[in-house]
Amino acid sequence: MDTSQYLDMFIEESKEHLQACNEHLLALENNPDDLAIVNEIFRAAHTLKGMSATMGYEDIADLTHKMENVLDAIRNSKISVTTEILDVVFEASDDLELMVLNIEAGGDGKKDVSHLVSMLNKIEAGEPLDLVETAAATEEAPTEVVSSSGIYYDEFELTVISQSSDQGYNAYEITVELREDCLLKVARVFMTFEILEKSGEVIKTVPTVEKLENEEFDQKFTIVLLTHEDADELKAKVMKVSEIEDVKITHITDEYVQKYKQTEFEKQEEQPQKVEKKANTSSVKATEEKAAPKEVSQSKKSGQSSSNKTIRVNIDRLDILMNLFEELVIDRGRLQSIASELHNPELNESVERMTRVSGDLQNIILNMRMVPVETVFNRFPKMVRQLARDLNKKINLEIIGAETELDRTVIDEIGDPLVHLIRNALDHGVESPEERIAAGKPEEGTVTLRAYHSGNHVFIELEDDGAGVNRERVLNKAIERGIVSEDLASTLSDKQVAELILASGFSTAAAITDVSGRGVGLDVVKNTIESLGGHISIDSKEGKGSLFQVQLPLTLSIISVMLVELDQEIYAIPLSSIIETAIIQKSDILNAHNQPVIDFRGTIVPLVDLKEIFEMRDSHAEEEDFQSIVIVRKGESLAGLVVDSFIGQQEIVLKSLGNYLQSVFAISGATILGNGQVALIVDCNALIK
């Protein structure tokens, strides 16, 4: 039987069943005696096994069958649920996900999981847990040797390296070899770190920092560094440390990162996958709505009863439909322009009707492209569980508003920034249980991830009850890095100080870890969010916690703009950035620090002359007594854009400028107006400092 026609459906449904397994496994860890949850996991695994066998993917079917056996033993009370058993089942789920992703990439879905099958068999047989743990420890031995360079990179680290390259950083693997007769290895490691941290940001070490501090390495260790300096300068600095035999530096290029991503699955087949299990038994509670198992079961049933009213549509078809409708919007604008010139009643009536119908069609198409942020949020509970165990912390992740919908184009981009923020909150925000108890807090920290609609925007907030931002440390580091002057530092509010941590390369971390992005990650977060037309703000109270708020537009395809005129050319300014428009007298324009400003309701707002920005000022233009101003916002900052005149509000289709014009300053795209003229779209974020 030819099953290729069902491949896309198999991949999508497999991902859904694996996600369901992960969610219910997290719930089972908090309610180990609830057999209703075990039945839900068993049902999802059983369905996946049947689908895989039908499609001919025997490796997936076999591994799922072993999972089923363990789950069956649990629900028949032959074995009890423990954190160690769930670790093994989670690992099986991870491997199944890798196999499905391999099939999606055109592979055969095969993977060596013999060690995992052996552990599952021992669990099913009820053998003592120490045997299972010994087997796991045996498999975990080569934790760091995965890539061809000898270093394992996870998805987060590859993202940091790739996106930091866009910010002008060089990424280097610096391997330091100590002399055979070196007596103070830890001291040499410390001196090397001290030198490299002054040159850039350390994002990874092999072995880990803990092993280096305990002298659990031979003569070599490797540091992955992000820096603006070149390799020769770094090598010369490190070689000045005594008792160092040799330093080898490898440049991690974008080509290497892409090649690594493509071959990661095959490398994980050749060498054991990095397993991050520790003896720590701290638990992580991941709750979305804290629904009782019976309610979960009922919601599943109701979901199944309504599933016959939905169909699966390939996303490429929705993209084609959206592109066709965008052309229709352009033609609609053209017809409106013609109708206004001809003044024909029948034509006007037809155009008005077409405008109403196409408006309804636009809403339907945009709603079809809307995806719940749940698709992004779903991966975080499992990630938080593992990170909390690695950091020896107790953390309760609460997810609120997962049903909030965003356009698919925004959903595709928002995942990585949220990963950065969550890792940062767990690593630098929430304290250890001992520190929390000493501060009079519960030993379990709470991290809340919430999403909600407000107007034409979606807000995503990440809140923790951790240590907050230390004002003094941040200001000292900002002054040291030259981000702010000492005079300016004393005038900054707590909110402005907190937002300094978003500056490029900023970090106050006292110790190096493999978890967070060391400041570089938060810089990437800010740039990614602003490229989506949104912005990020931070509120923090020292000792109480922090709130990161991300504001995003609902969609990036069709936006509302204010059309303005500059030297007989038309430009578009997104309405989402506009506070209001105004016409002021030239005499109202003041000067502050060689910058023209106006007093806007008690706030000093700098003026930005768009003609100067776009180098189109006509020296022979007549000076007028009045000036048209568009007040725009970026976070808490305001600016007044000086234009010749206002044309009016209009919905336009956002078009890319193409690969050759990606770096045009203050222009985010273009659109085609009703009269066929091209109007450039102003990027307000680039104009506001």
N, C-alpha and C positions, 0 to 999 in steps of 0.2 A: 504494500500500500504506500502511495506517495504521500508523505507527511509534511513535505516542505511548505505546502500552502498554509499549514497550521503553525509554522515556526514562530511567527510574530506573536500569535495568541498564546503559545506555550511560554514564551519568554516573559510576557507581561503578567500572565497568571502565576507563573513561578515566583516572580518578584513579590507579588501580592501575598502569596502563601508564606513565603519566607519572612516577610515583614510581620505577618500575623503571628508566626512562630516566635519572633523576637519580642513582640509586645507582650504576648502571653507568658513567655519565659520570665520576663521582668516582673510581671504580676505574680507569677508563681513563687518567685524568690521572696516576696513579701507575704504571701499566703501559702506556705508549703503544704498545708493540709487540705487545700481546696481542690477536690478532684474534678470539679467543673472546669477549672482552668486547664488541668491536664488533658481532659477530653477535647478541649478546643485545640490544643497543640497537636494532639494525636490526629484529629480530623484534618488539620492543615497538612501535616506530614504525610498522612495516608493519601490524600488527594494528589500531592506532589509526586509521590512514588508511582501512583497509577499513570499520571500524565507522562512521566519520564520513561516508564517502561513502554508505553504506547508509542512514544516518539523514537524509541531505540537508544536512549541514553542510559545504559545499564549501570554506569558508575554512580550516577545520581540516584537511581532507583535502589541500588545496593546500600549506599550510605544512609539513605532515608529509611530503609528497612531496619537497619541497625538502631537508628534513632527511635523508630517505632517500638522496637523490642524493649528499650529502656523505659519509654513512656508507659508501655503496657505493664511492665513490672511495677512502676510507681502506682498506677491506678488500681492494680490488684494487691497493693500493700505488701509486695514482696521486698521492696526497698523504700527507704525514706529519702525525701528531697533534702539535699545539702548544697551549700555553695560550691563545693568542689565538683559535685556531679553536674550542677548547672554550668560550671565553667566548660566542662567537656561537651555538653550539649550545645552551648553557645559556639564553641569552636567548630562543631559539626555544621551548624547553621552558617557560619562564616565561609567554610569550605564549599558548601552547597551554593552559596551566593557567588563565589569566585567561579565555580563551574558553569553556572548559568550565564555569567558575564562573558566567559570564554566562548560559549555557544553564540551569544549575541555578536561577538567580534568575529565570528566565522570559524571558530575552532570546533573541536569534537567533544568538549566538556569533560575530558579525562584528567584525572589528578591522582597522585599517589597519596592515599589516605589510610594506608595500612596501619600506621601507629594509632590513628584515631579509631579505626575499627576495633583494634585490639583493646583499647581503653573502654569502648562501649560494651564489648563482650564481657569484660571483667566486671563492669558495673552491673550488667544484666544478671551475671552469675552470682552477684551479691558478695564478691570478694572484698576483703578489708580495704578501706580507702587508702591506707598507706601504700598498698601495692599499686593502686591506680596513680597515686601521686608520684611514686617512684618511676612508673612508666612515663608519666608526663614530664618529669624532670629529665629523664633520659632523652626524650625527644626535644627538650628545650635547649640542650647544651649549646648548639651553634646559633645562639640568638642573634648575633650581629652579622654573620656572614651570609648575605643573601644576594647582593648585587655583585657585578663583575669587579667592582672596585673594592669589595670587601665591606661595604657599608649598606645597611638596610635603610631605605627611605620610604616612609609612609606617604599617603596622599597629601596630608597636611604639609609635610616638609617640602615635598616637590612643589606645592603651590607657593609656599613662601619663597623658594629659590627662583621659580619662574617669574613671579610677580615682582620680586625685588630687582630682578634683572631689568625690568621695565623702568625702575626708578634710578637706574644708573649704578647699581651695585654689581660687584664681581663676586661670584661664589667660588670658594676654593676648598678642596680637601687638602689639609696640611698634615702630613704624616711625619712625626718627630721620632727619631731613633736615638736612644740614650746609649752612652758608652757601657761596655760590659762591666766595667769596674765602678759604675756610678753607685754611690752610697746613699744619697738622699734623693731618691726618685720622685717622691711626692713634692719636695721643694722645687725640683726642676719643672715639674708639671705646673705648679702654682706660678712660677716665674714666667713660664710660657703663656699661660692664660692671661697674666697681668699685662704682658706686652700686646697680645692679640686683641684683648678687650679694648685697649686704647685705640686700636686701628679699625675696629668694626664691631660686628655683632656675632657672637658664637651661638649657633643654632643646634649643634649636635656634637656629641663626642663618642668615640669608640675606643675603649670601653666607656661605659657610663661614668658620670662624675663620681657616683658613690664608689665604684670599683677603683677609680683613679685615686680617690682620697684614701682608700683602704689598701693601696698598693697592690691591688689584684690585677696586675698586668706584667708582661715580660719587659722588653726593652723599648717597645713601640707603642705609640698611641696616636690617634687621628682626631683632628678638630675640623669641623666644617664652619667656615667663616664667611660672613657677608661684609664686604668692605669696598671702599672707593680706591684703595691703594693697589699697586700692581704686585705680581708675585715676587719679583726680584727684591723689592723693598722689604716685603714681609720676611723672606728667607734671610736677608741680611740681619734683620732685627732679632729673629729667633736664634740664629747661629751665634749671637753674642752671649747667649746663656752658656755657662760652663757645663762641661760633661755631656754635651749634645754631640753625637757622632755625625748625624746627617739630617737634613730636612728635605722632604719631597713635597712639591705642591702641584696639585692637579686642578685645572680650571674646569668647573662644572658649567658647560655651555647649554644654551637652550636646546641645541640639537641632542645633547646627551640626555637631557630631561625627557624629551619626547621619545627618544629611543628606549629609555628606561621604562617609561609608561607602557610602551607597546610590548616589551618583552618581559614585564614583571611577572605575568602569570606563568610563563614557561620557566622562569628562574625559580619560582616558588615550587614548581614540580621537581626541579633538579635538586634543590636544597630545602631543608625543613623550613616551614613558614615561621616567622618570628612570633613567638607566643609570649604574651605579657601577663603571666600569672604570678602572683606572690602569695606568701603564706598569710598575709593580712586577711582577716575575716570581716572587715568592716563592710556593712551592707549599704546599698544605695537604693532608695525608694524613688521610682520613676512613675509619677501618676499624672494622667491627663485630666480626668474628671473624678478619679477615685470611685468609680462605679463598682457596685457589688458584682460578683461573678454572675449572679442570676440576671442582673441587668445587662451585662455583657452578652450573655447568651441570648436574651430577648432581642437585643439590638441586632445581633447576627441574624436571627430569624427574620426580623422585619426587613433587614437588608436583602436577604435572599428572596423574600416575597416580592420586593420591588425591582429586583435585578432584571426581570423580563421586560421592563420599560426602558432599559438603556441599551445602547449599542456601542461597540468599540470603533473608534475612528482613528485612522493613522494620523499622527500630528502633521505629517507633510501635506495631507489633504487640507487640513485647516489653514496651514500657511499659504497654500495656493488660493484658497477661498478668500483669505484676508487680503492677499495681493490684488486679486480681481476687484474686491470691494474698494480698495484704495484707489484704483483707477476710476471706479464709479464715482467716488467722492470728488475726484478732480474734474470729471465731466459734469457732475452736478454743479460745481462752482462755475464752470464755463457757461452752462445753461442759465444760471441765475444772472450772470453778467450780461448775457445777450438779451434776456427778458427785460432787464432793467433799462436797456438802451432802446428797445423796440416799442415798449409800452403797449404790447398787444394783450388785451384782457384774457383771451383764451390761452395764450402761451403762458401768461403769468399764473393762471389757475392750474394749468398742467404742471408747471414747475413747482408750485407750492405743494401740490399733492405728491409729486415725486420726492420732494424734500422730506415730507412727513413719513412716507413709506420707507425711504432709504434711511431715515433716522432710526425707525424701528428695527430695520434690518441690521443697522450698525450695532445697536444694543444687543441683538440676538447673537451676532457673530462674536462680539467682544465677550459676551457671557460664555459662549462656547469655548473660548480660549482661556477662561478663568480657571485656575487650579487652586484647590485649598493649600494653604501653607503647611498643612499636615504632611504633605508629601516630602517636605524638607525637614519638618520637626521630628518625624518618625525615627530618624536615624540617631537622634541625640540621646535618648534614654540609655541605650546600650553603650554609647560612647562615654557618657558620664559615669556609668557603672564601672567601666574598666579604668578610667582615669582616676576615679576616687580610690579604687583599690591600689593603683600604682603610687598615688600620692599619700597613702595612709590617712585618708580623710573620710569623714562621714557626710554625705551630701544628699539632700532630698531635692530632686528636680521636679518642679511643677510646671505643667504646660497648660496654658489657658488660651482659648480662642483659636485652636488649631483649624477650625472650619472656615476661618477668614480666607477670602479668595484674592488671588493676585494673577495678573497676566502671566502666561507661561514664560514669556521672554524675561520677565523680572525674576520669576521663580528659578530659572536656570542660572542666574547670576548671584542670587542672594545666599546660596548654601555655604560657600567658602567663607565669606565674611562672618557668618554666624558661628561657624566652627572656630574661627579665630577668637571671637568674643567669649564663647563658652570656655574654651581652653584657658583663656586669660583669667576669667572669673574663678575657675577651679584652682589654677596654679597660684595666682597673685591675690585674688580677692578673698576667698573663704579660707579662714585660718585652720590650723590643725586642731583636733579635738582638745588637746592639752591647752593650747592658747585660748580657745574659746571658753573653756571652763574657767581659766584664770581671769578672763575678762567678764565673767558673770553671764555668759551666753550658753545656750544649749550646745552640747558637743556636736550635734548634727547641724550642719549649715544648710540653708535653703537658697536655692537658685530658681528664680521664676522666669519663665519664658512666655511672653504673652503677645498676642496679635489682635488688632482691632481696626475697623474702618473709622475714618473721620473725614468727611467731605470727599474730595477726589484723591485722598491719600490712604495708604495703609501704614499703620505704625506697628513696629515690632520692638518690644522692650525686653531687655535682659536685666533682671534685678537680683542682687545678692545681698545677704546680711553679713558680709565679711568685714574686713578691716577698713575698707574705703581707701581714698587717696590721701596719702600723707603730704600735706601742703608744703612743709619745710623740705622734705626730701625731693619732691618734684621741682620746686623752685631752685634748689641748689643744683640739681642736675641740669635744668633748663639754662641756668646762668653759665654753668660749666661748658655746656655744648654751644653756647652763643645763640640760643633760641630767643631769649629775652635779656634785656639789660637789667642791672640791679635796680636802677631807678624805676623802670617800668614794673618790675616784679612786685614791688610794694603796693602798687595801685591795682593789681589784679584781684578780681573777686574769686571766691572759692570755685565757682563754676568754670571760670576762665582758666584757673590753675589746673583743674581736673582735665580740661580738654587739651592741655599741653602734652599729655601722654599720647595724643594722636600725631604728634610731630614726627617727621621722618627720622627713623633710627633711635627714637627716644626709648630709654629703659631705666627703671630704678631697681631692677632685680639685684638682690644681694648675692644670689647664687645662680649658677647656670643650670637650666633644666631642659629636658627634651620635650616638654609639654607645650609651653606657650611660645609665641612668636618673638619674644624679647623685644617688643616695641615695633620691630619691623612689621609684624603682623597687623598691629593696630593702624599703622600707616597705610597698609594695603587695604584694610577695611574701609578707611575714610575715602581713599581714592576710588575704590570700586563703587561705593554707595553714591558718591558724587557723580560718577560717570553714568549712573542710572537716573540722574535728575533728582536724587534725594539728598538728605544730609543726616549727620549723626551728631547727637549732643550727649553730654555726660553730666549727671548730677551725683555728687558724692559727699557723704558726711563721714569724717574720719572716725573710725571705730564703730560706725553704724552700718555702712555698706555703700554700694554704688548702683546707679541706674543708668544703663546705656539705652538711649532711645534712637531708633532708626526710622526716618520718614521716607516713604517710597511712593512714587506715582502708581495709580492703579494699572495703567497700561503705557507702553512706549510707542505704540503704532500710530494712533490717531490722537492728537492733542489739540487743546484750545490755545490760541495765541492772540496777542495784540499785534496787528500790523502797523508798522510805523514807516515813515519816509525819511531817507537820508540822501540828499543830493539827487533827487528824482529816482532813487533806487528804493525798493521795498525790502524791509527786514521784518522778521517775526520774533517776538519775545514771548516765551511760554507764560500763560496766565498763572501757572502754579508758582512762579517766582515773583509775580507782581503784587505789590501792596496797594498802590493806587497810582493814578496819573495826575499831573498838575501842570499848570501854566504859571510861571513865576516872572517877576520883573528882574531885569538884569541887575538892578540896584540891590536886590535881595541876596545876591551871590557874594559870599565873604571869602576871605583867604585864611587858611590855617596850615602852617608848615608847608608853604608853597603849593598847597592843594586847594582848589576851589571847593567850597562847601556851602550848604544851606542849613538853616534852622528849620527842621521838620518837626513841628509840634514839640519843641523842647529838646529834640535830639539832633546833634550835629551829624549831617549826612554828607559824605564826600560825593562830588559830581564826577562822572566819567563821560567825556565827550566821545561818542561813538565814531564821529568823523576822524578824530585823531587816532583812535585805536585802529581803524580800518584804512588809515592814511588816504583819506578822500576829501580833506578840507579844501574848499575853494577860497583862495586868498582874495578874490574879487567879490565875494558874497557881501551883500549889504548887511550891516549890523542892525538888528532889530531890538526893540525895547523889551520884548517878552521872549521867554524861552520855554519850550515844551520839555517836561521832565517825566520819566517813568521811574517810580520808586520800586526797587526790587530788593529781595531778601535772600540771604544765604545763612541759615541758622539764625543767630542773633545779630548778624551784621547786616547793615543796610547800605545801599548806594543809589544815587540818582543818575539814570542814563539820560544824557542830553540828545534829543532827536529834533528833526525839523518840524514834523507834524504827526498827528495820530490819524490812522485810516479807519480802524475799527477792529472788532473782535471776529474771529473766524476759526472754524475747525479745519485743521490741515493734516495731511498725511506726511509723517516724518520719513524722509529718505536719507540714506547714507551718502556721504560725499565720495565714497569709494576708497580704494587702497592708496591712491596717490595723494589724496588730500586729507589724510587722517590727522595730521598735526597742525591744522590751521588754527591759530589762536582765536579763542572766543567764538568759534563757530561750531555748533554741534551737529549740523545737518542742513538739509534744504527741503523745499517743498515746491510743488507746481501750483500756481494760482489759477483761478478761473479763466483769466485772460491768456493763459499759456506762459506767463512770465515766471521765472524762477526767483524765489525769495529765500535768502539765507536765514537760518534760525540762530539767534544769538544765545551763546552759552553764558548765562549770568554768573554761574559759579566761578568761571575763570576770571571774571572782571572784579569780583569782590575778594579782598584779601582777608 
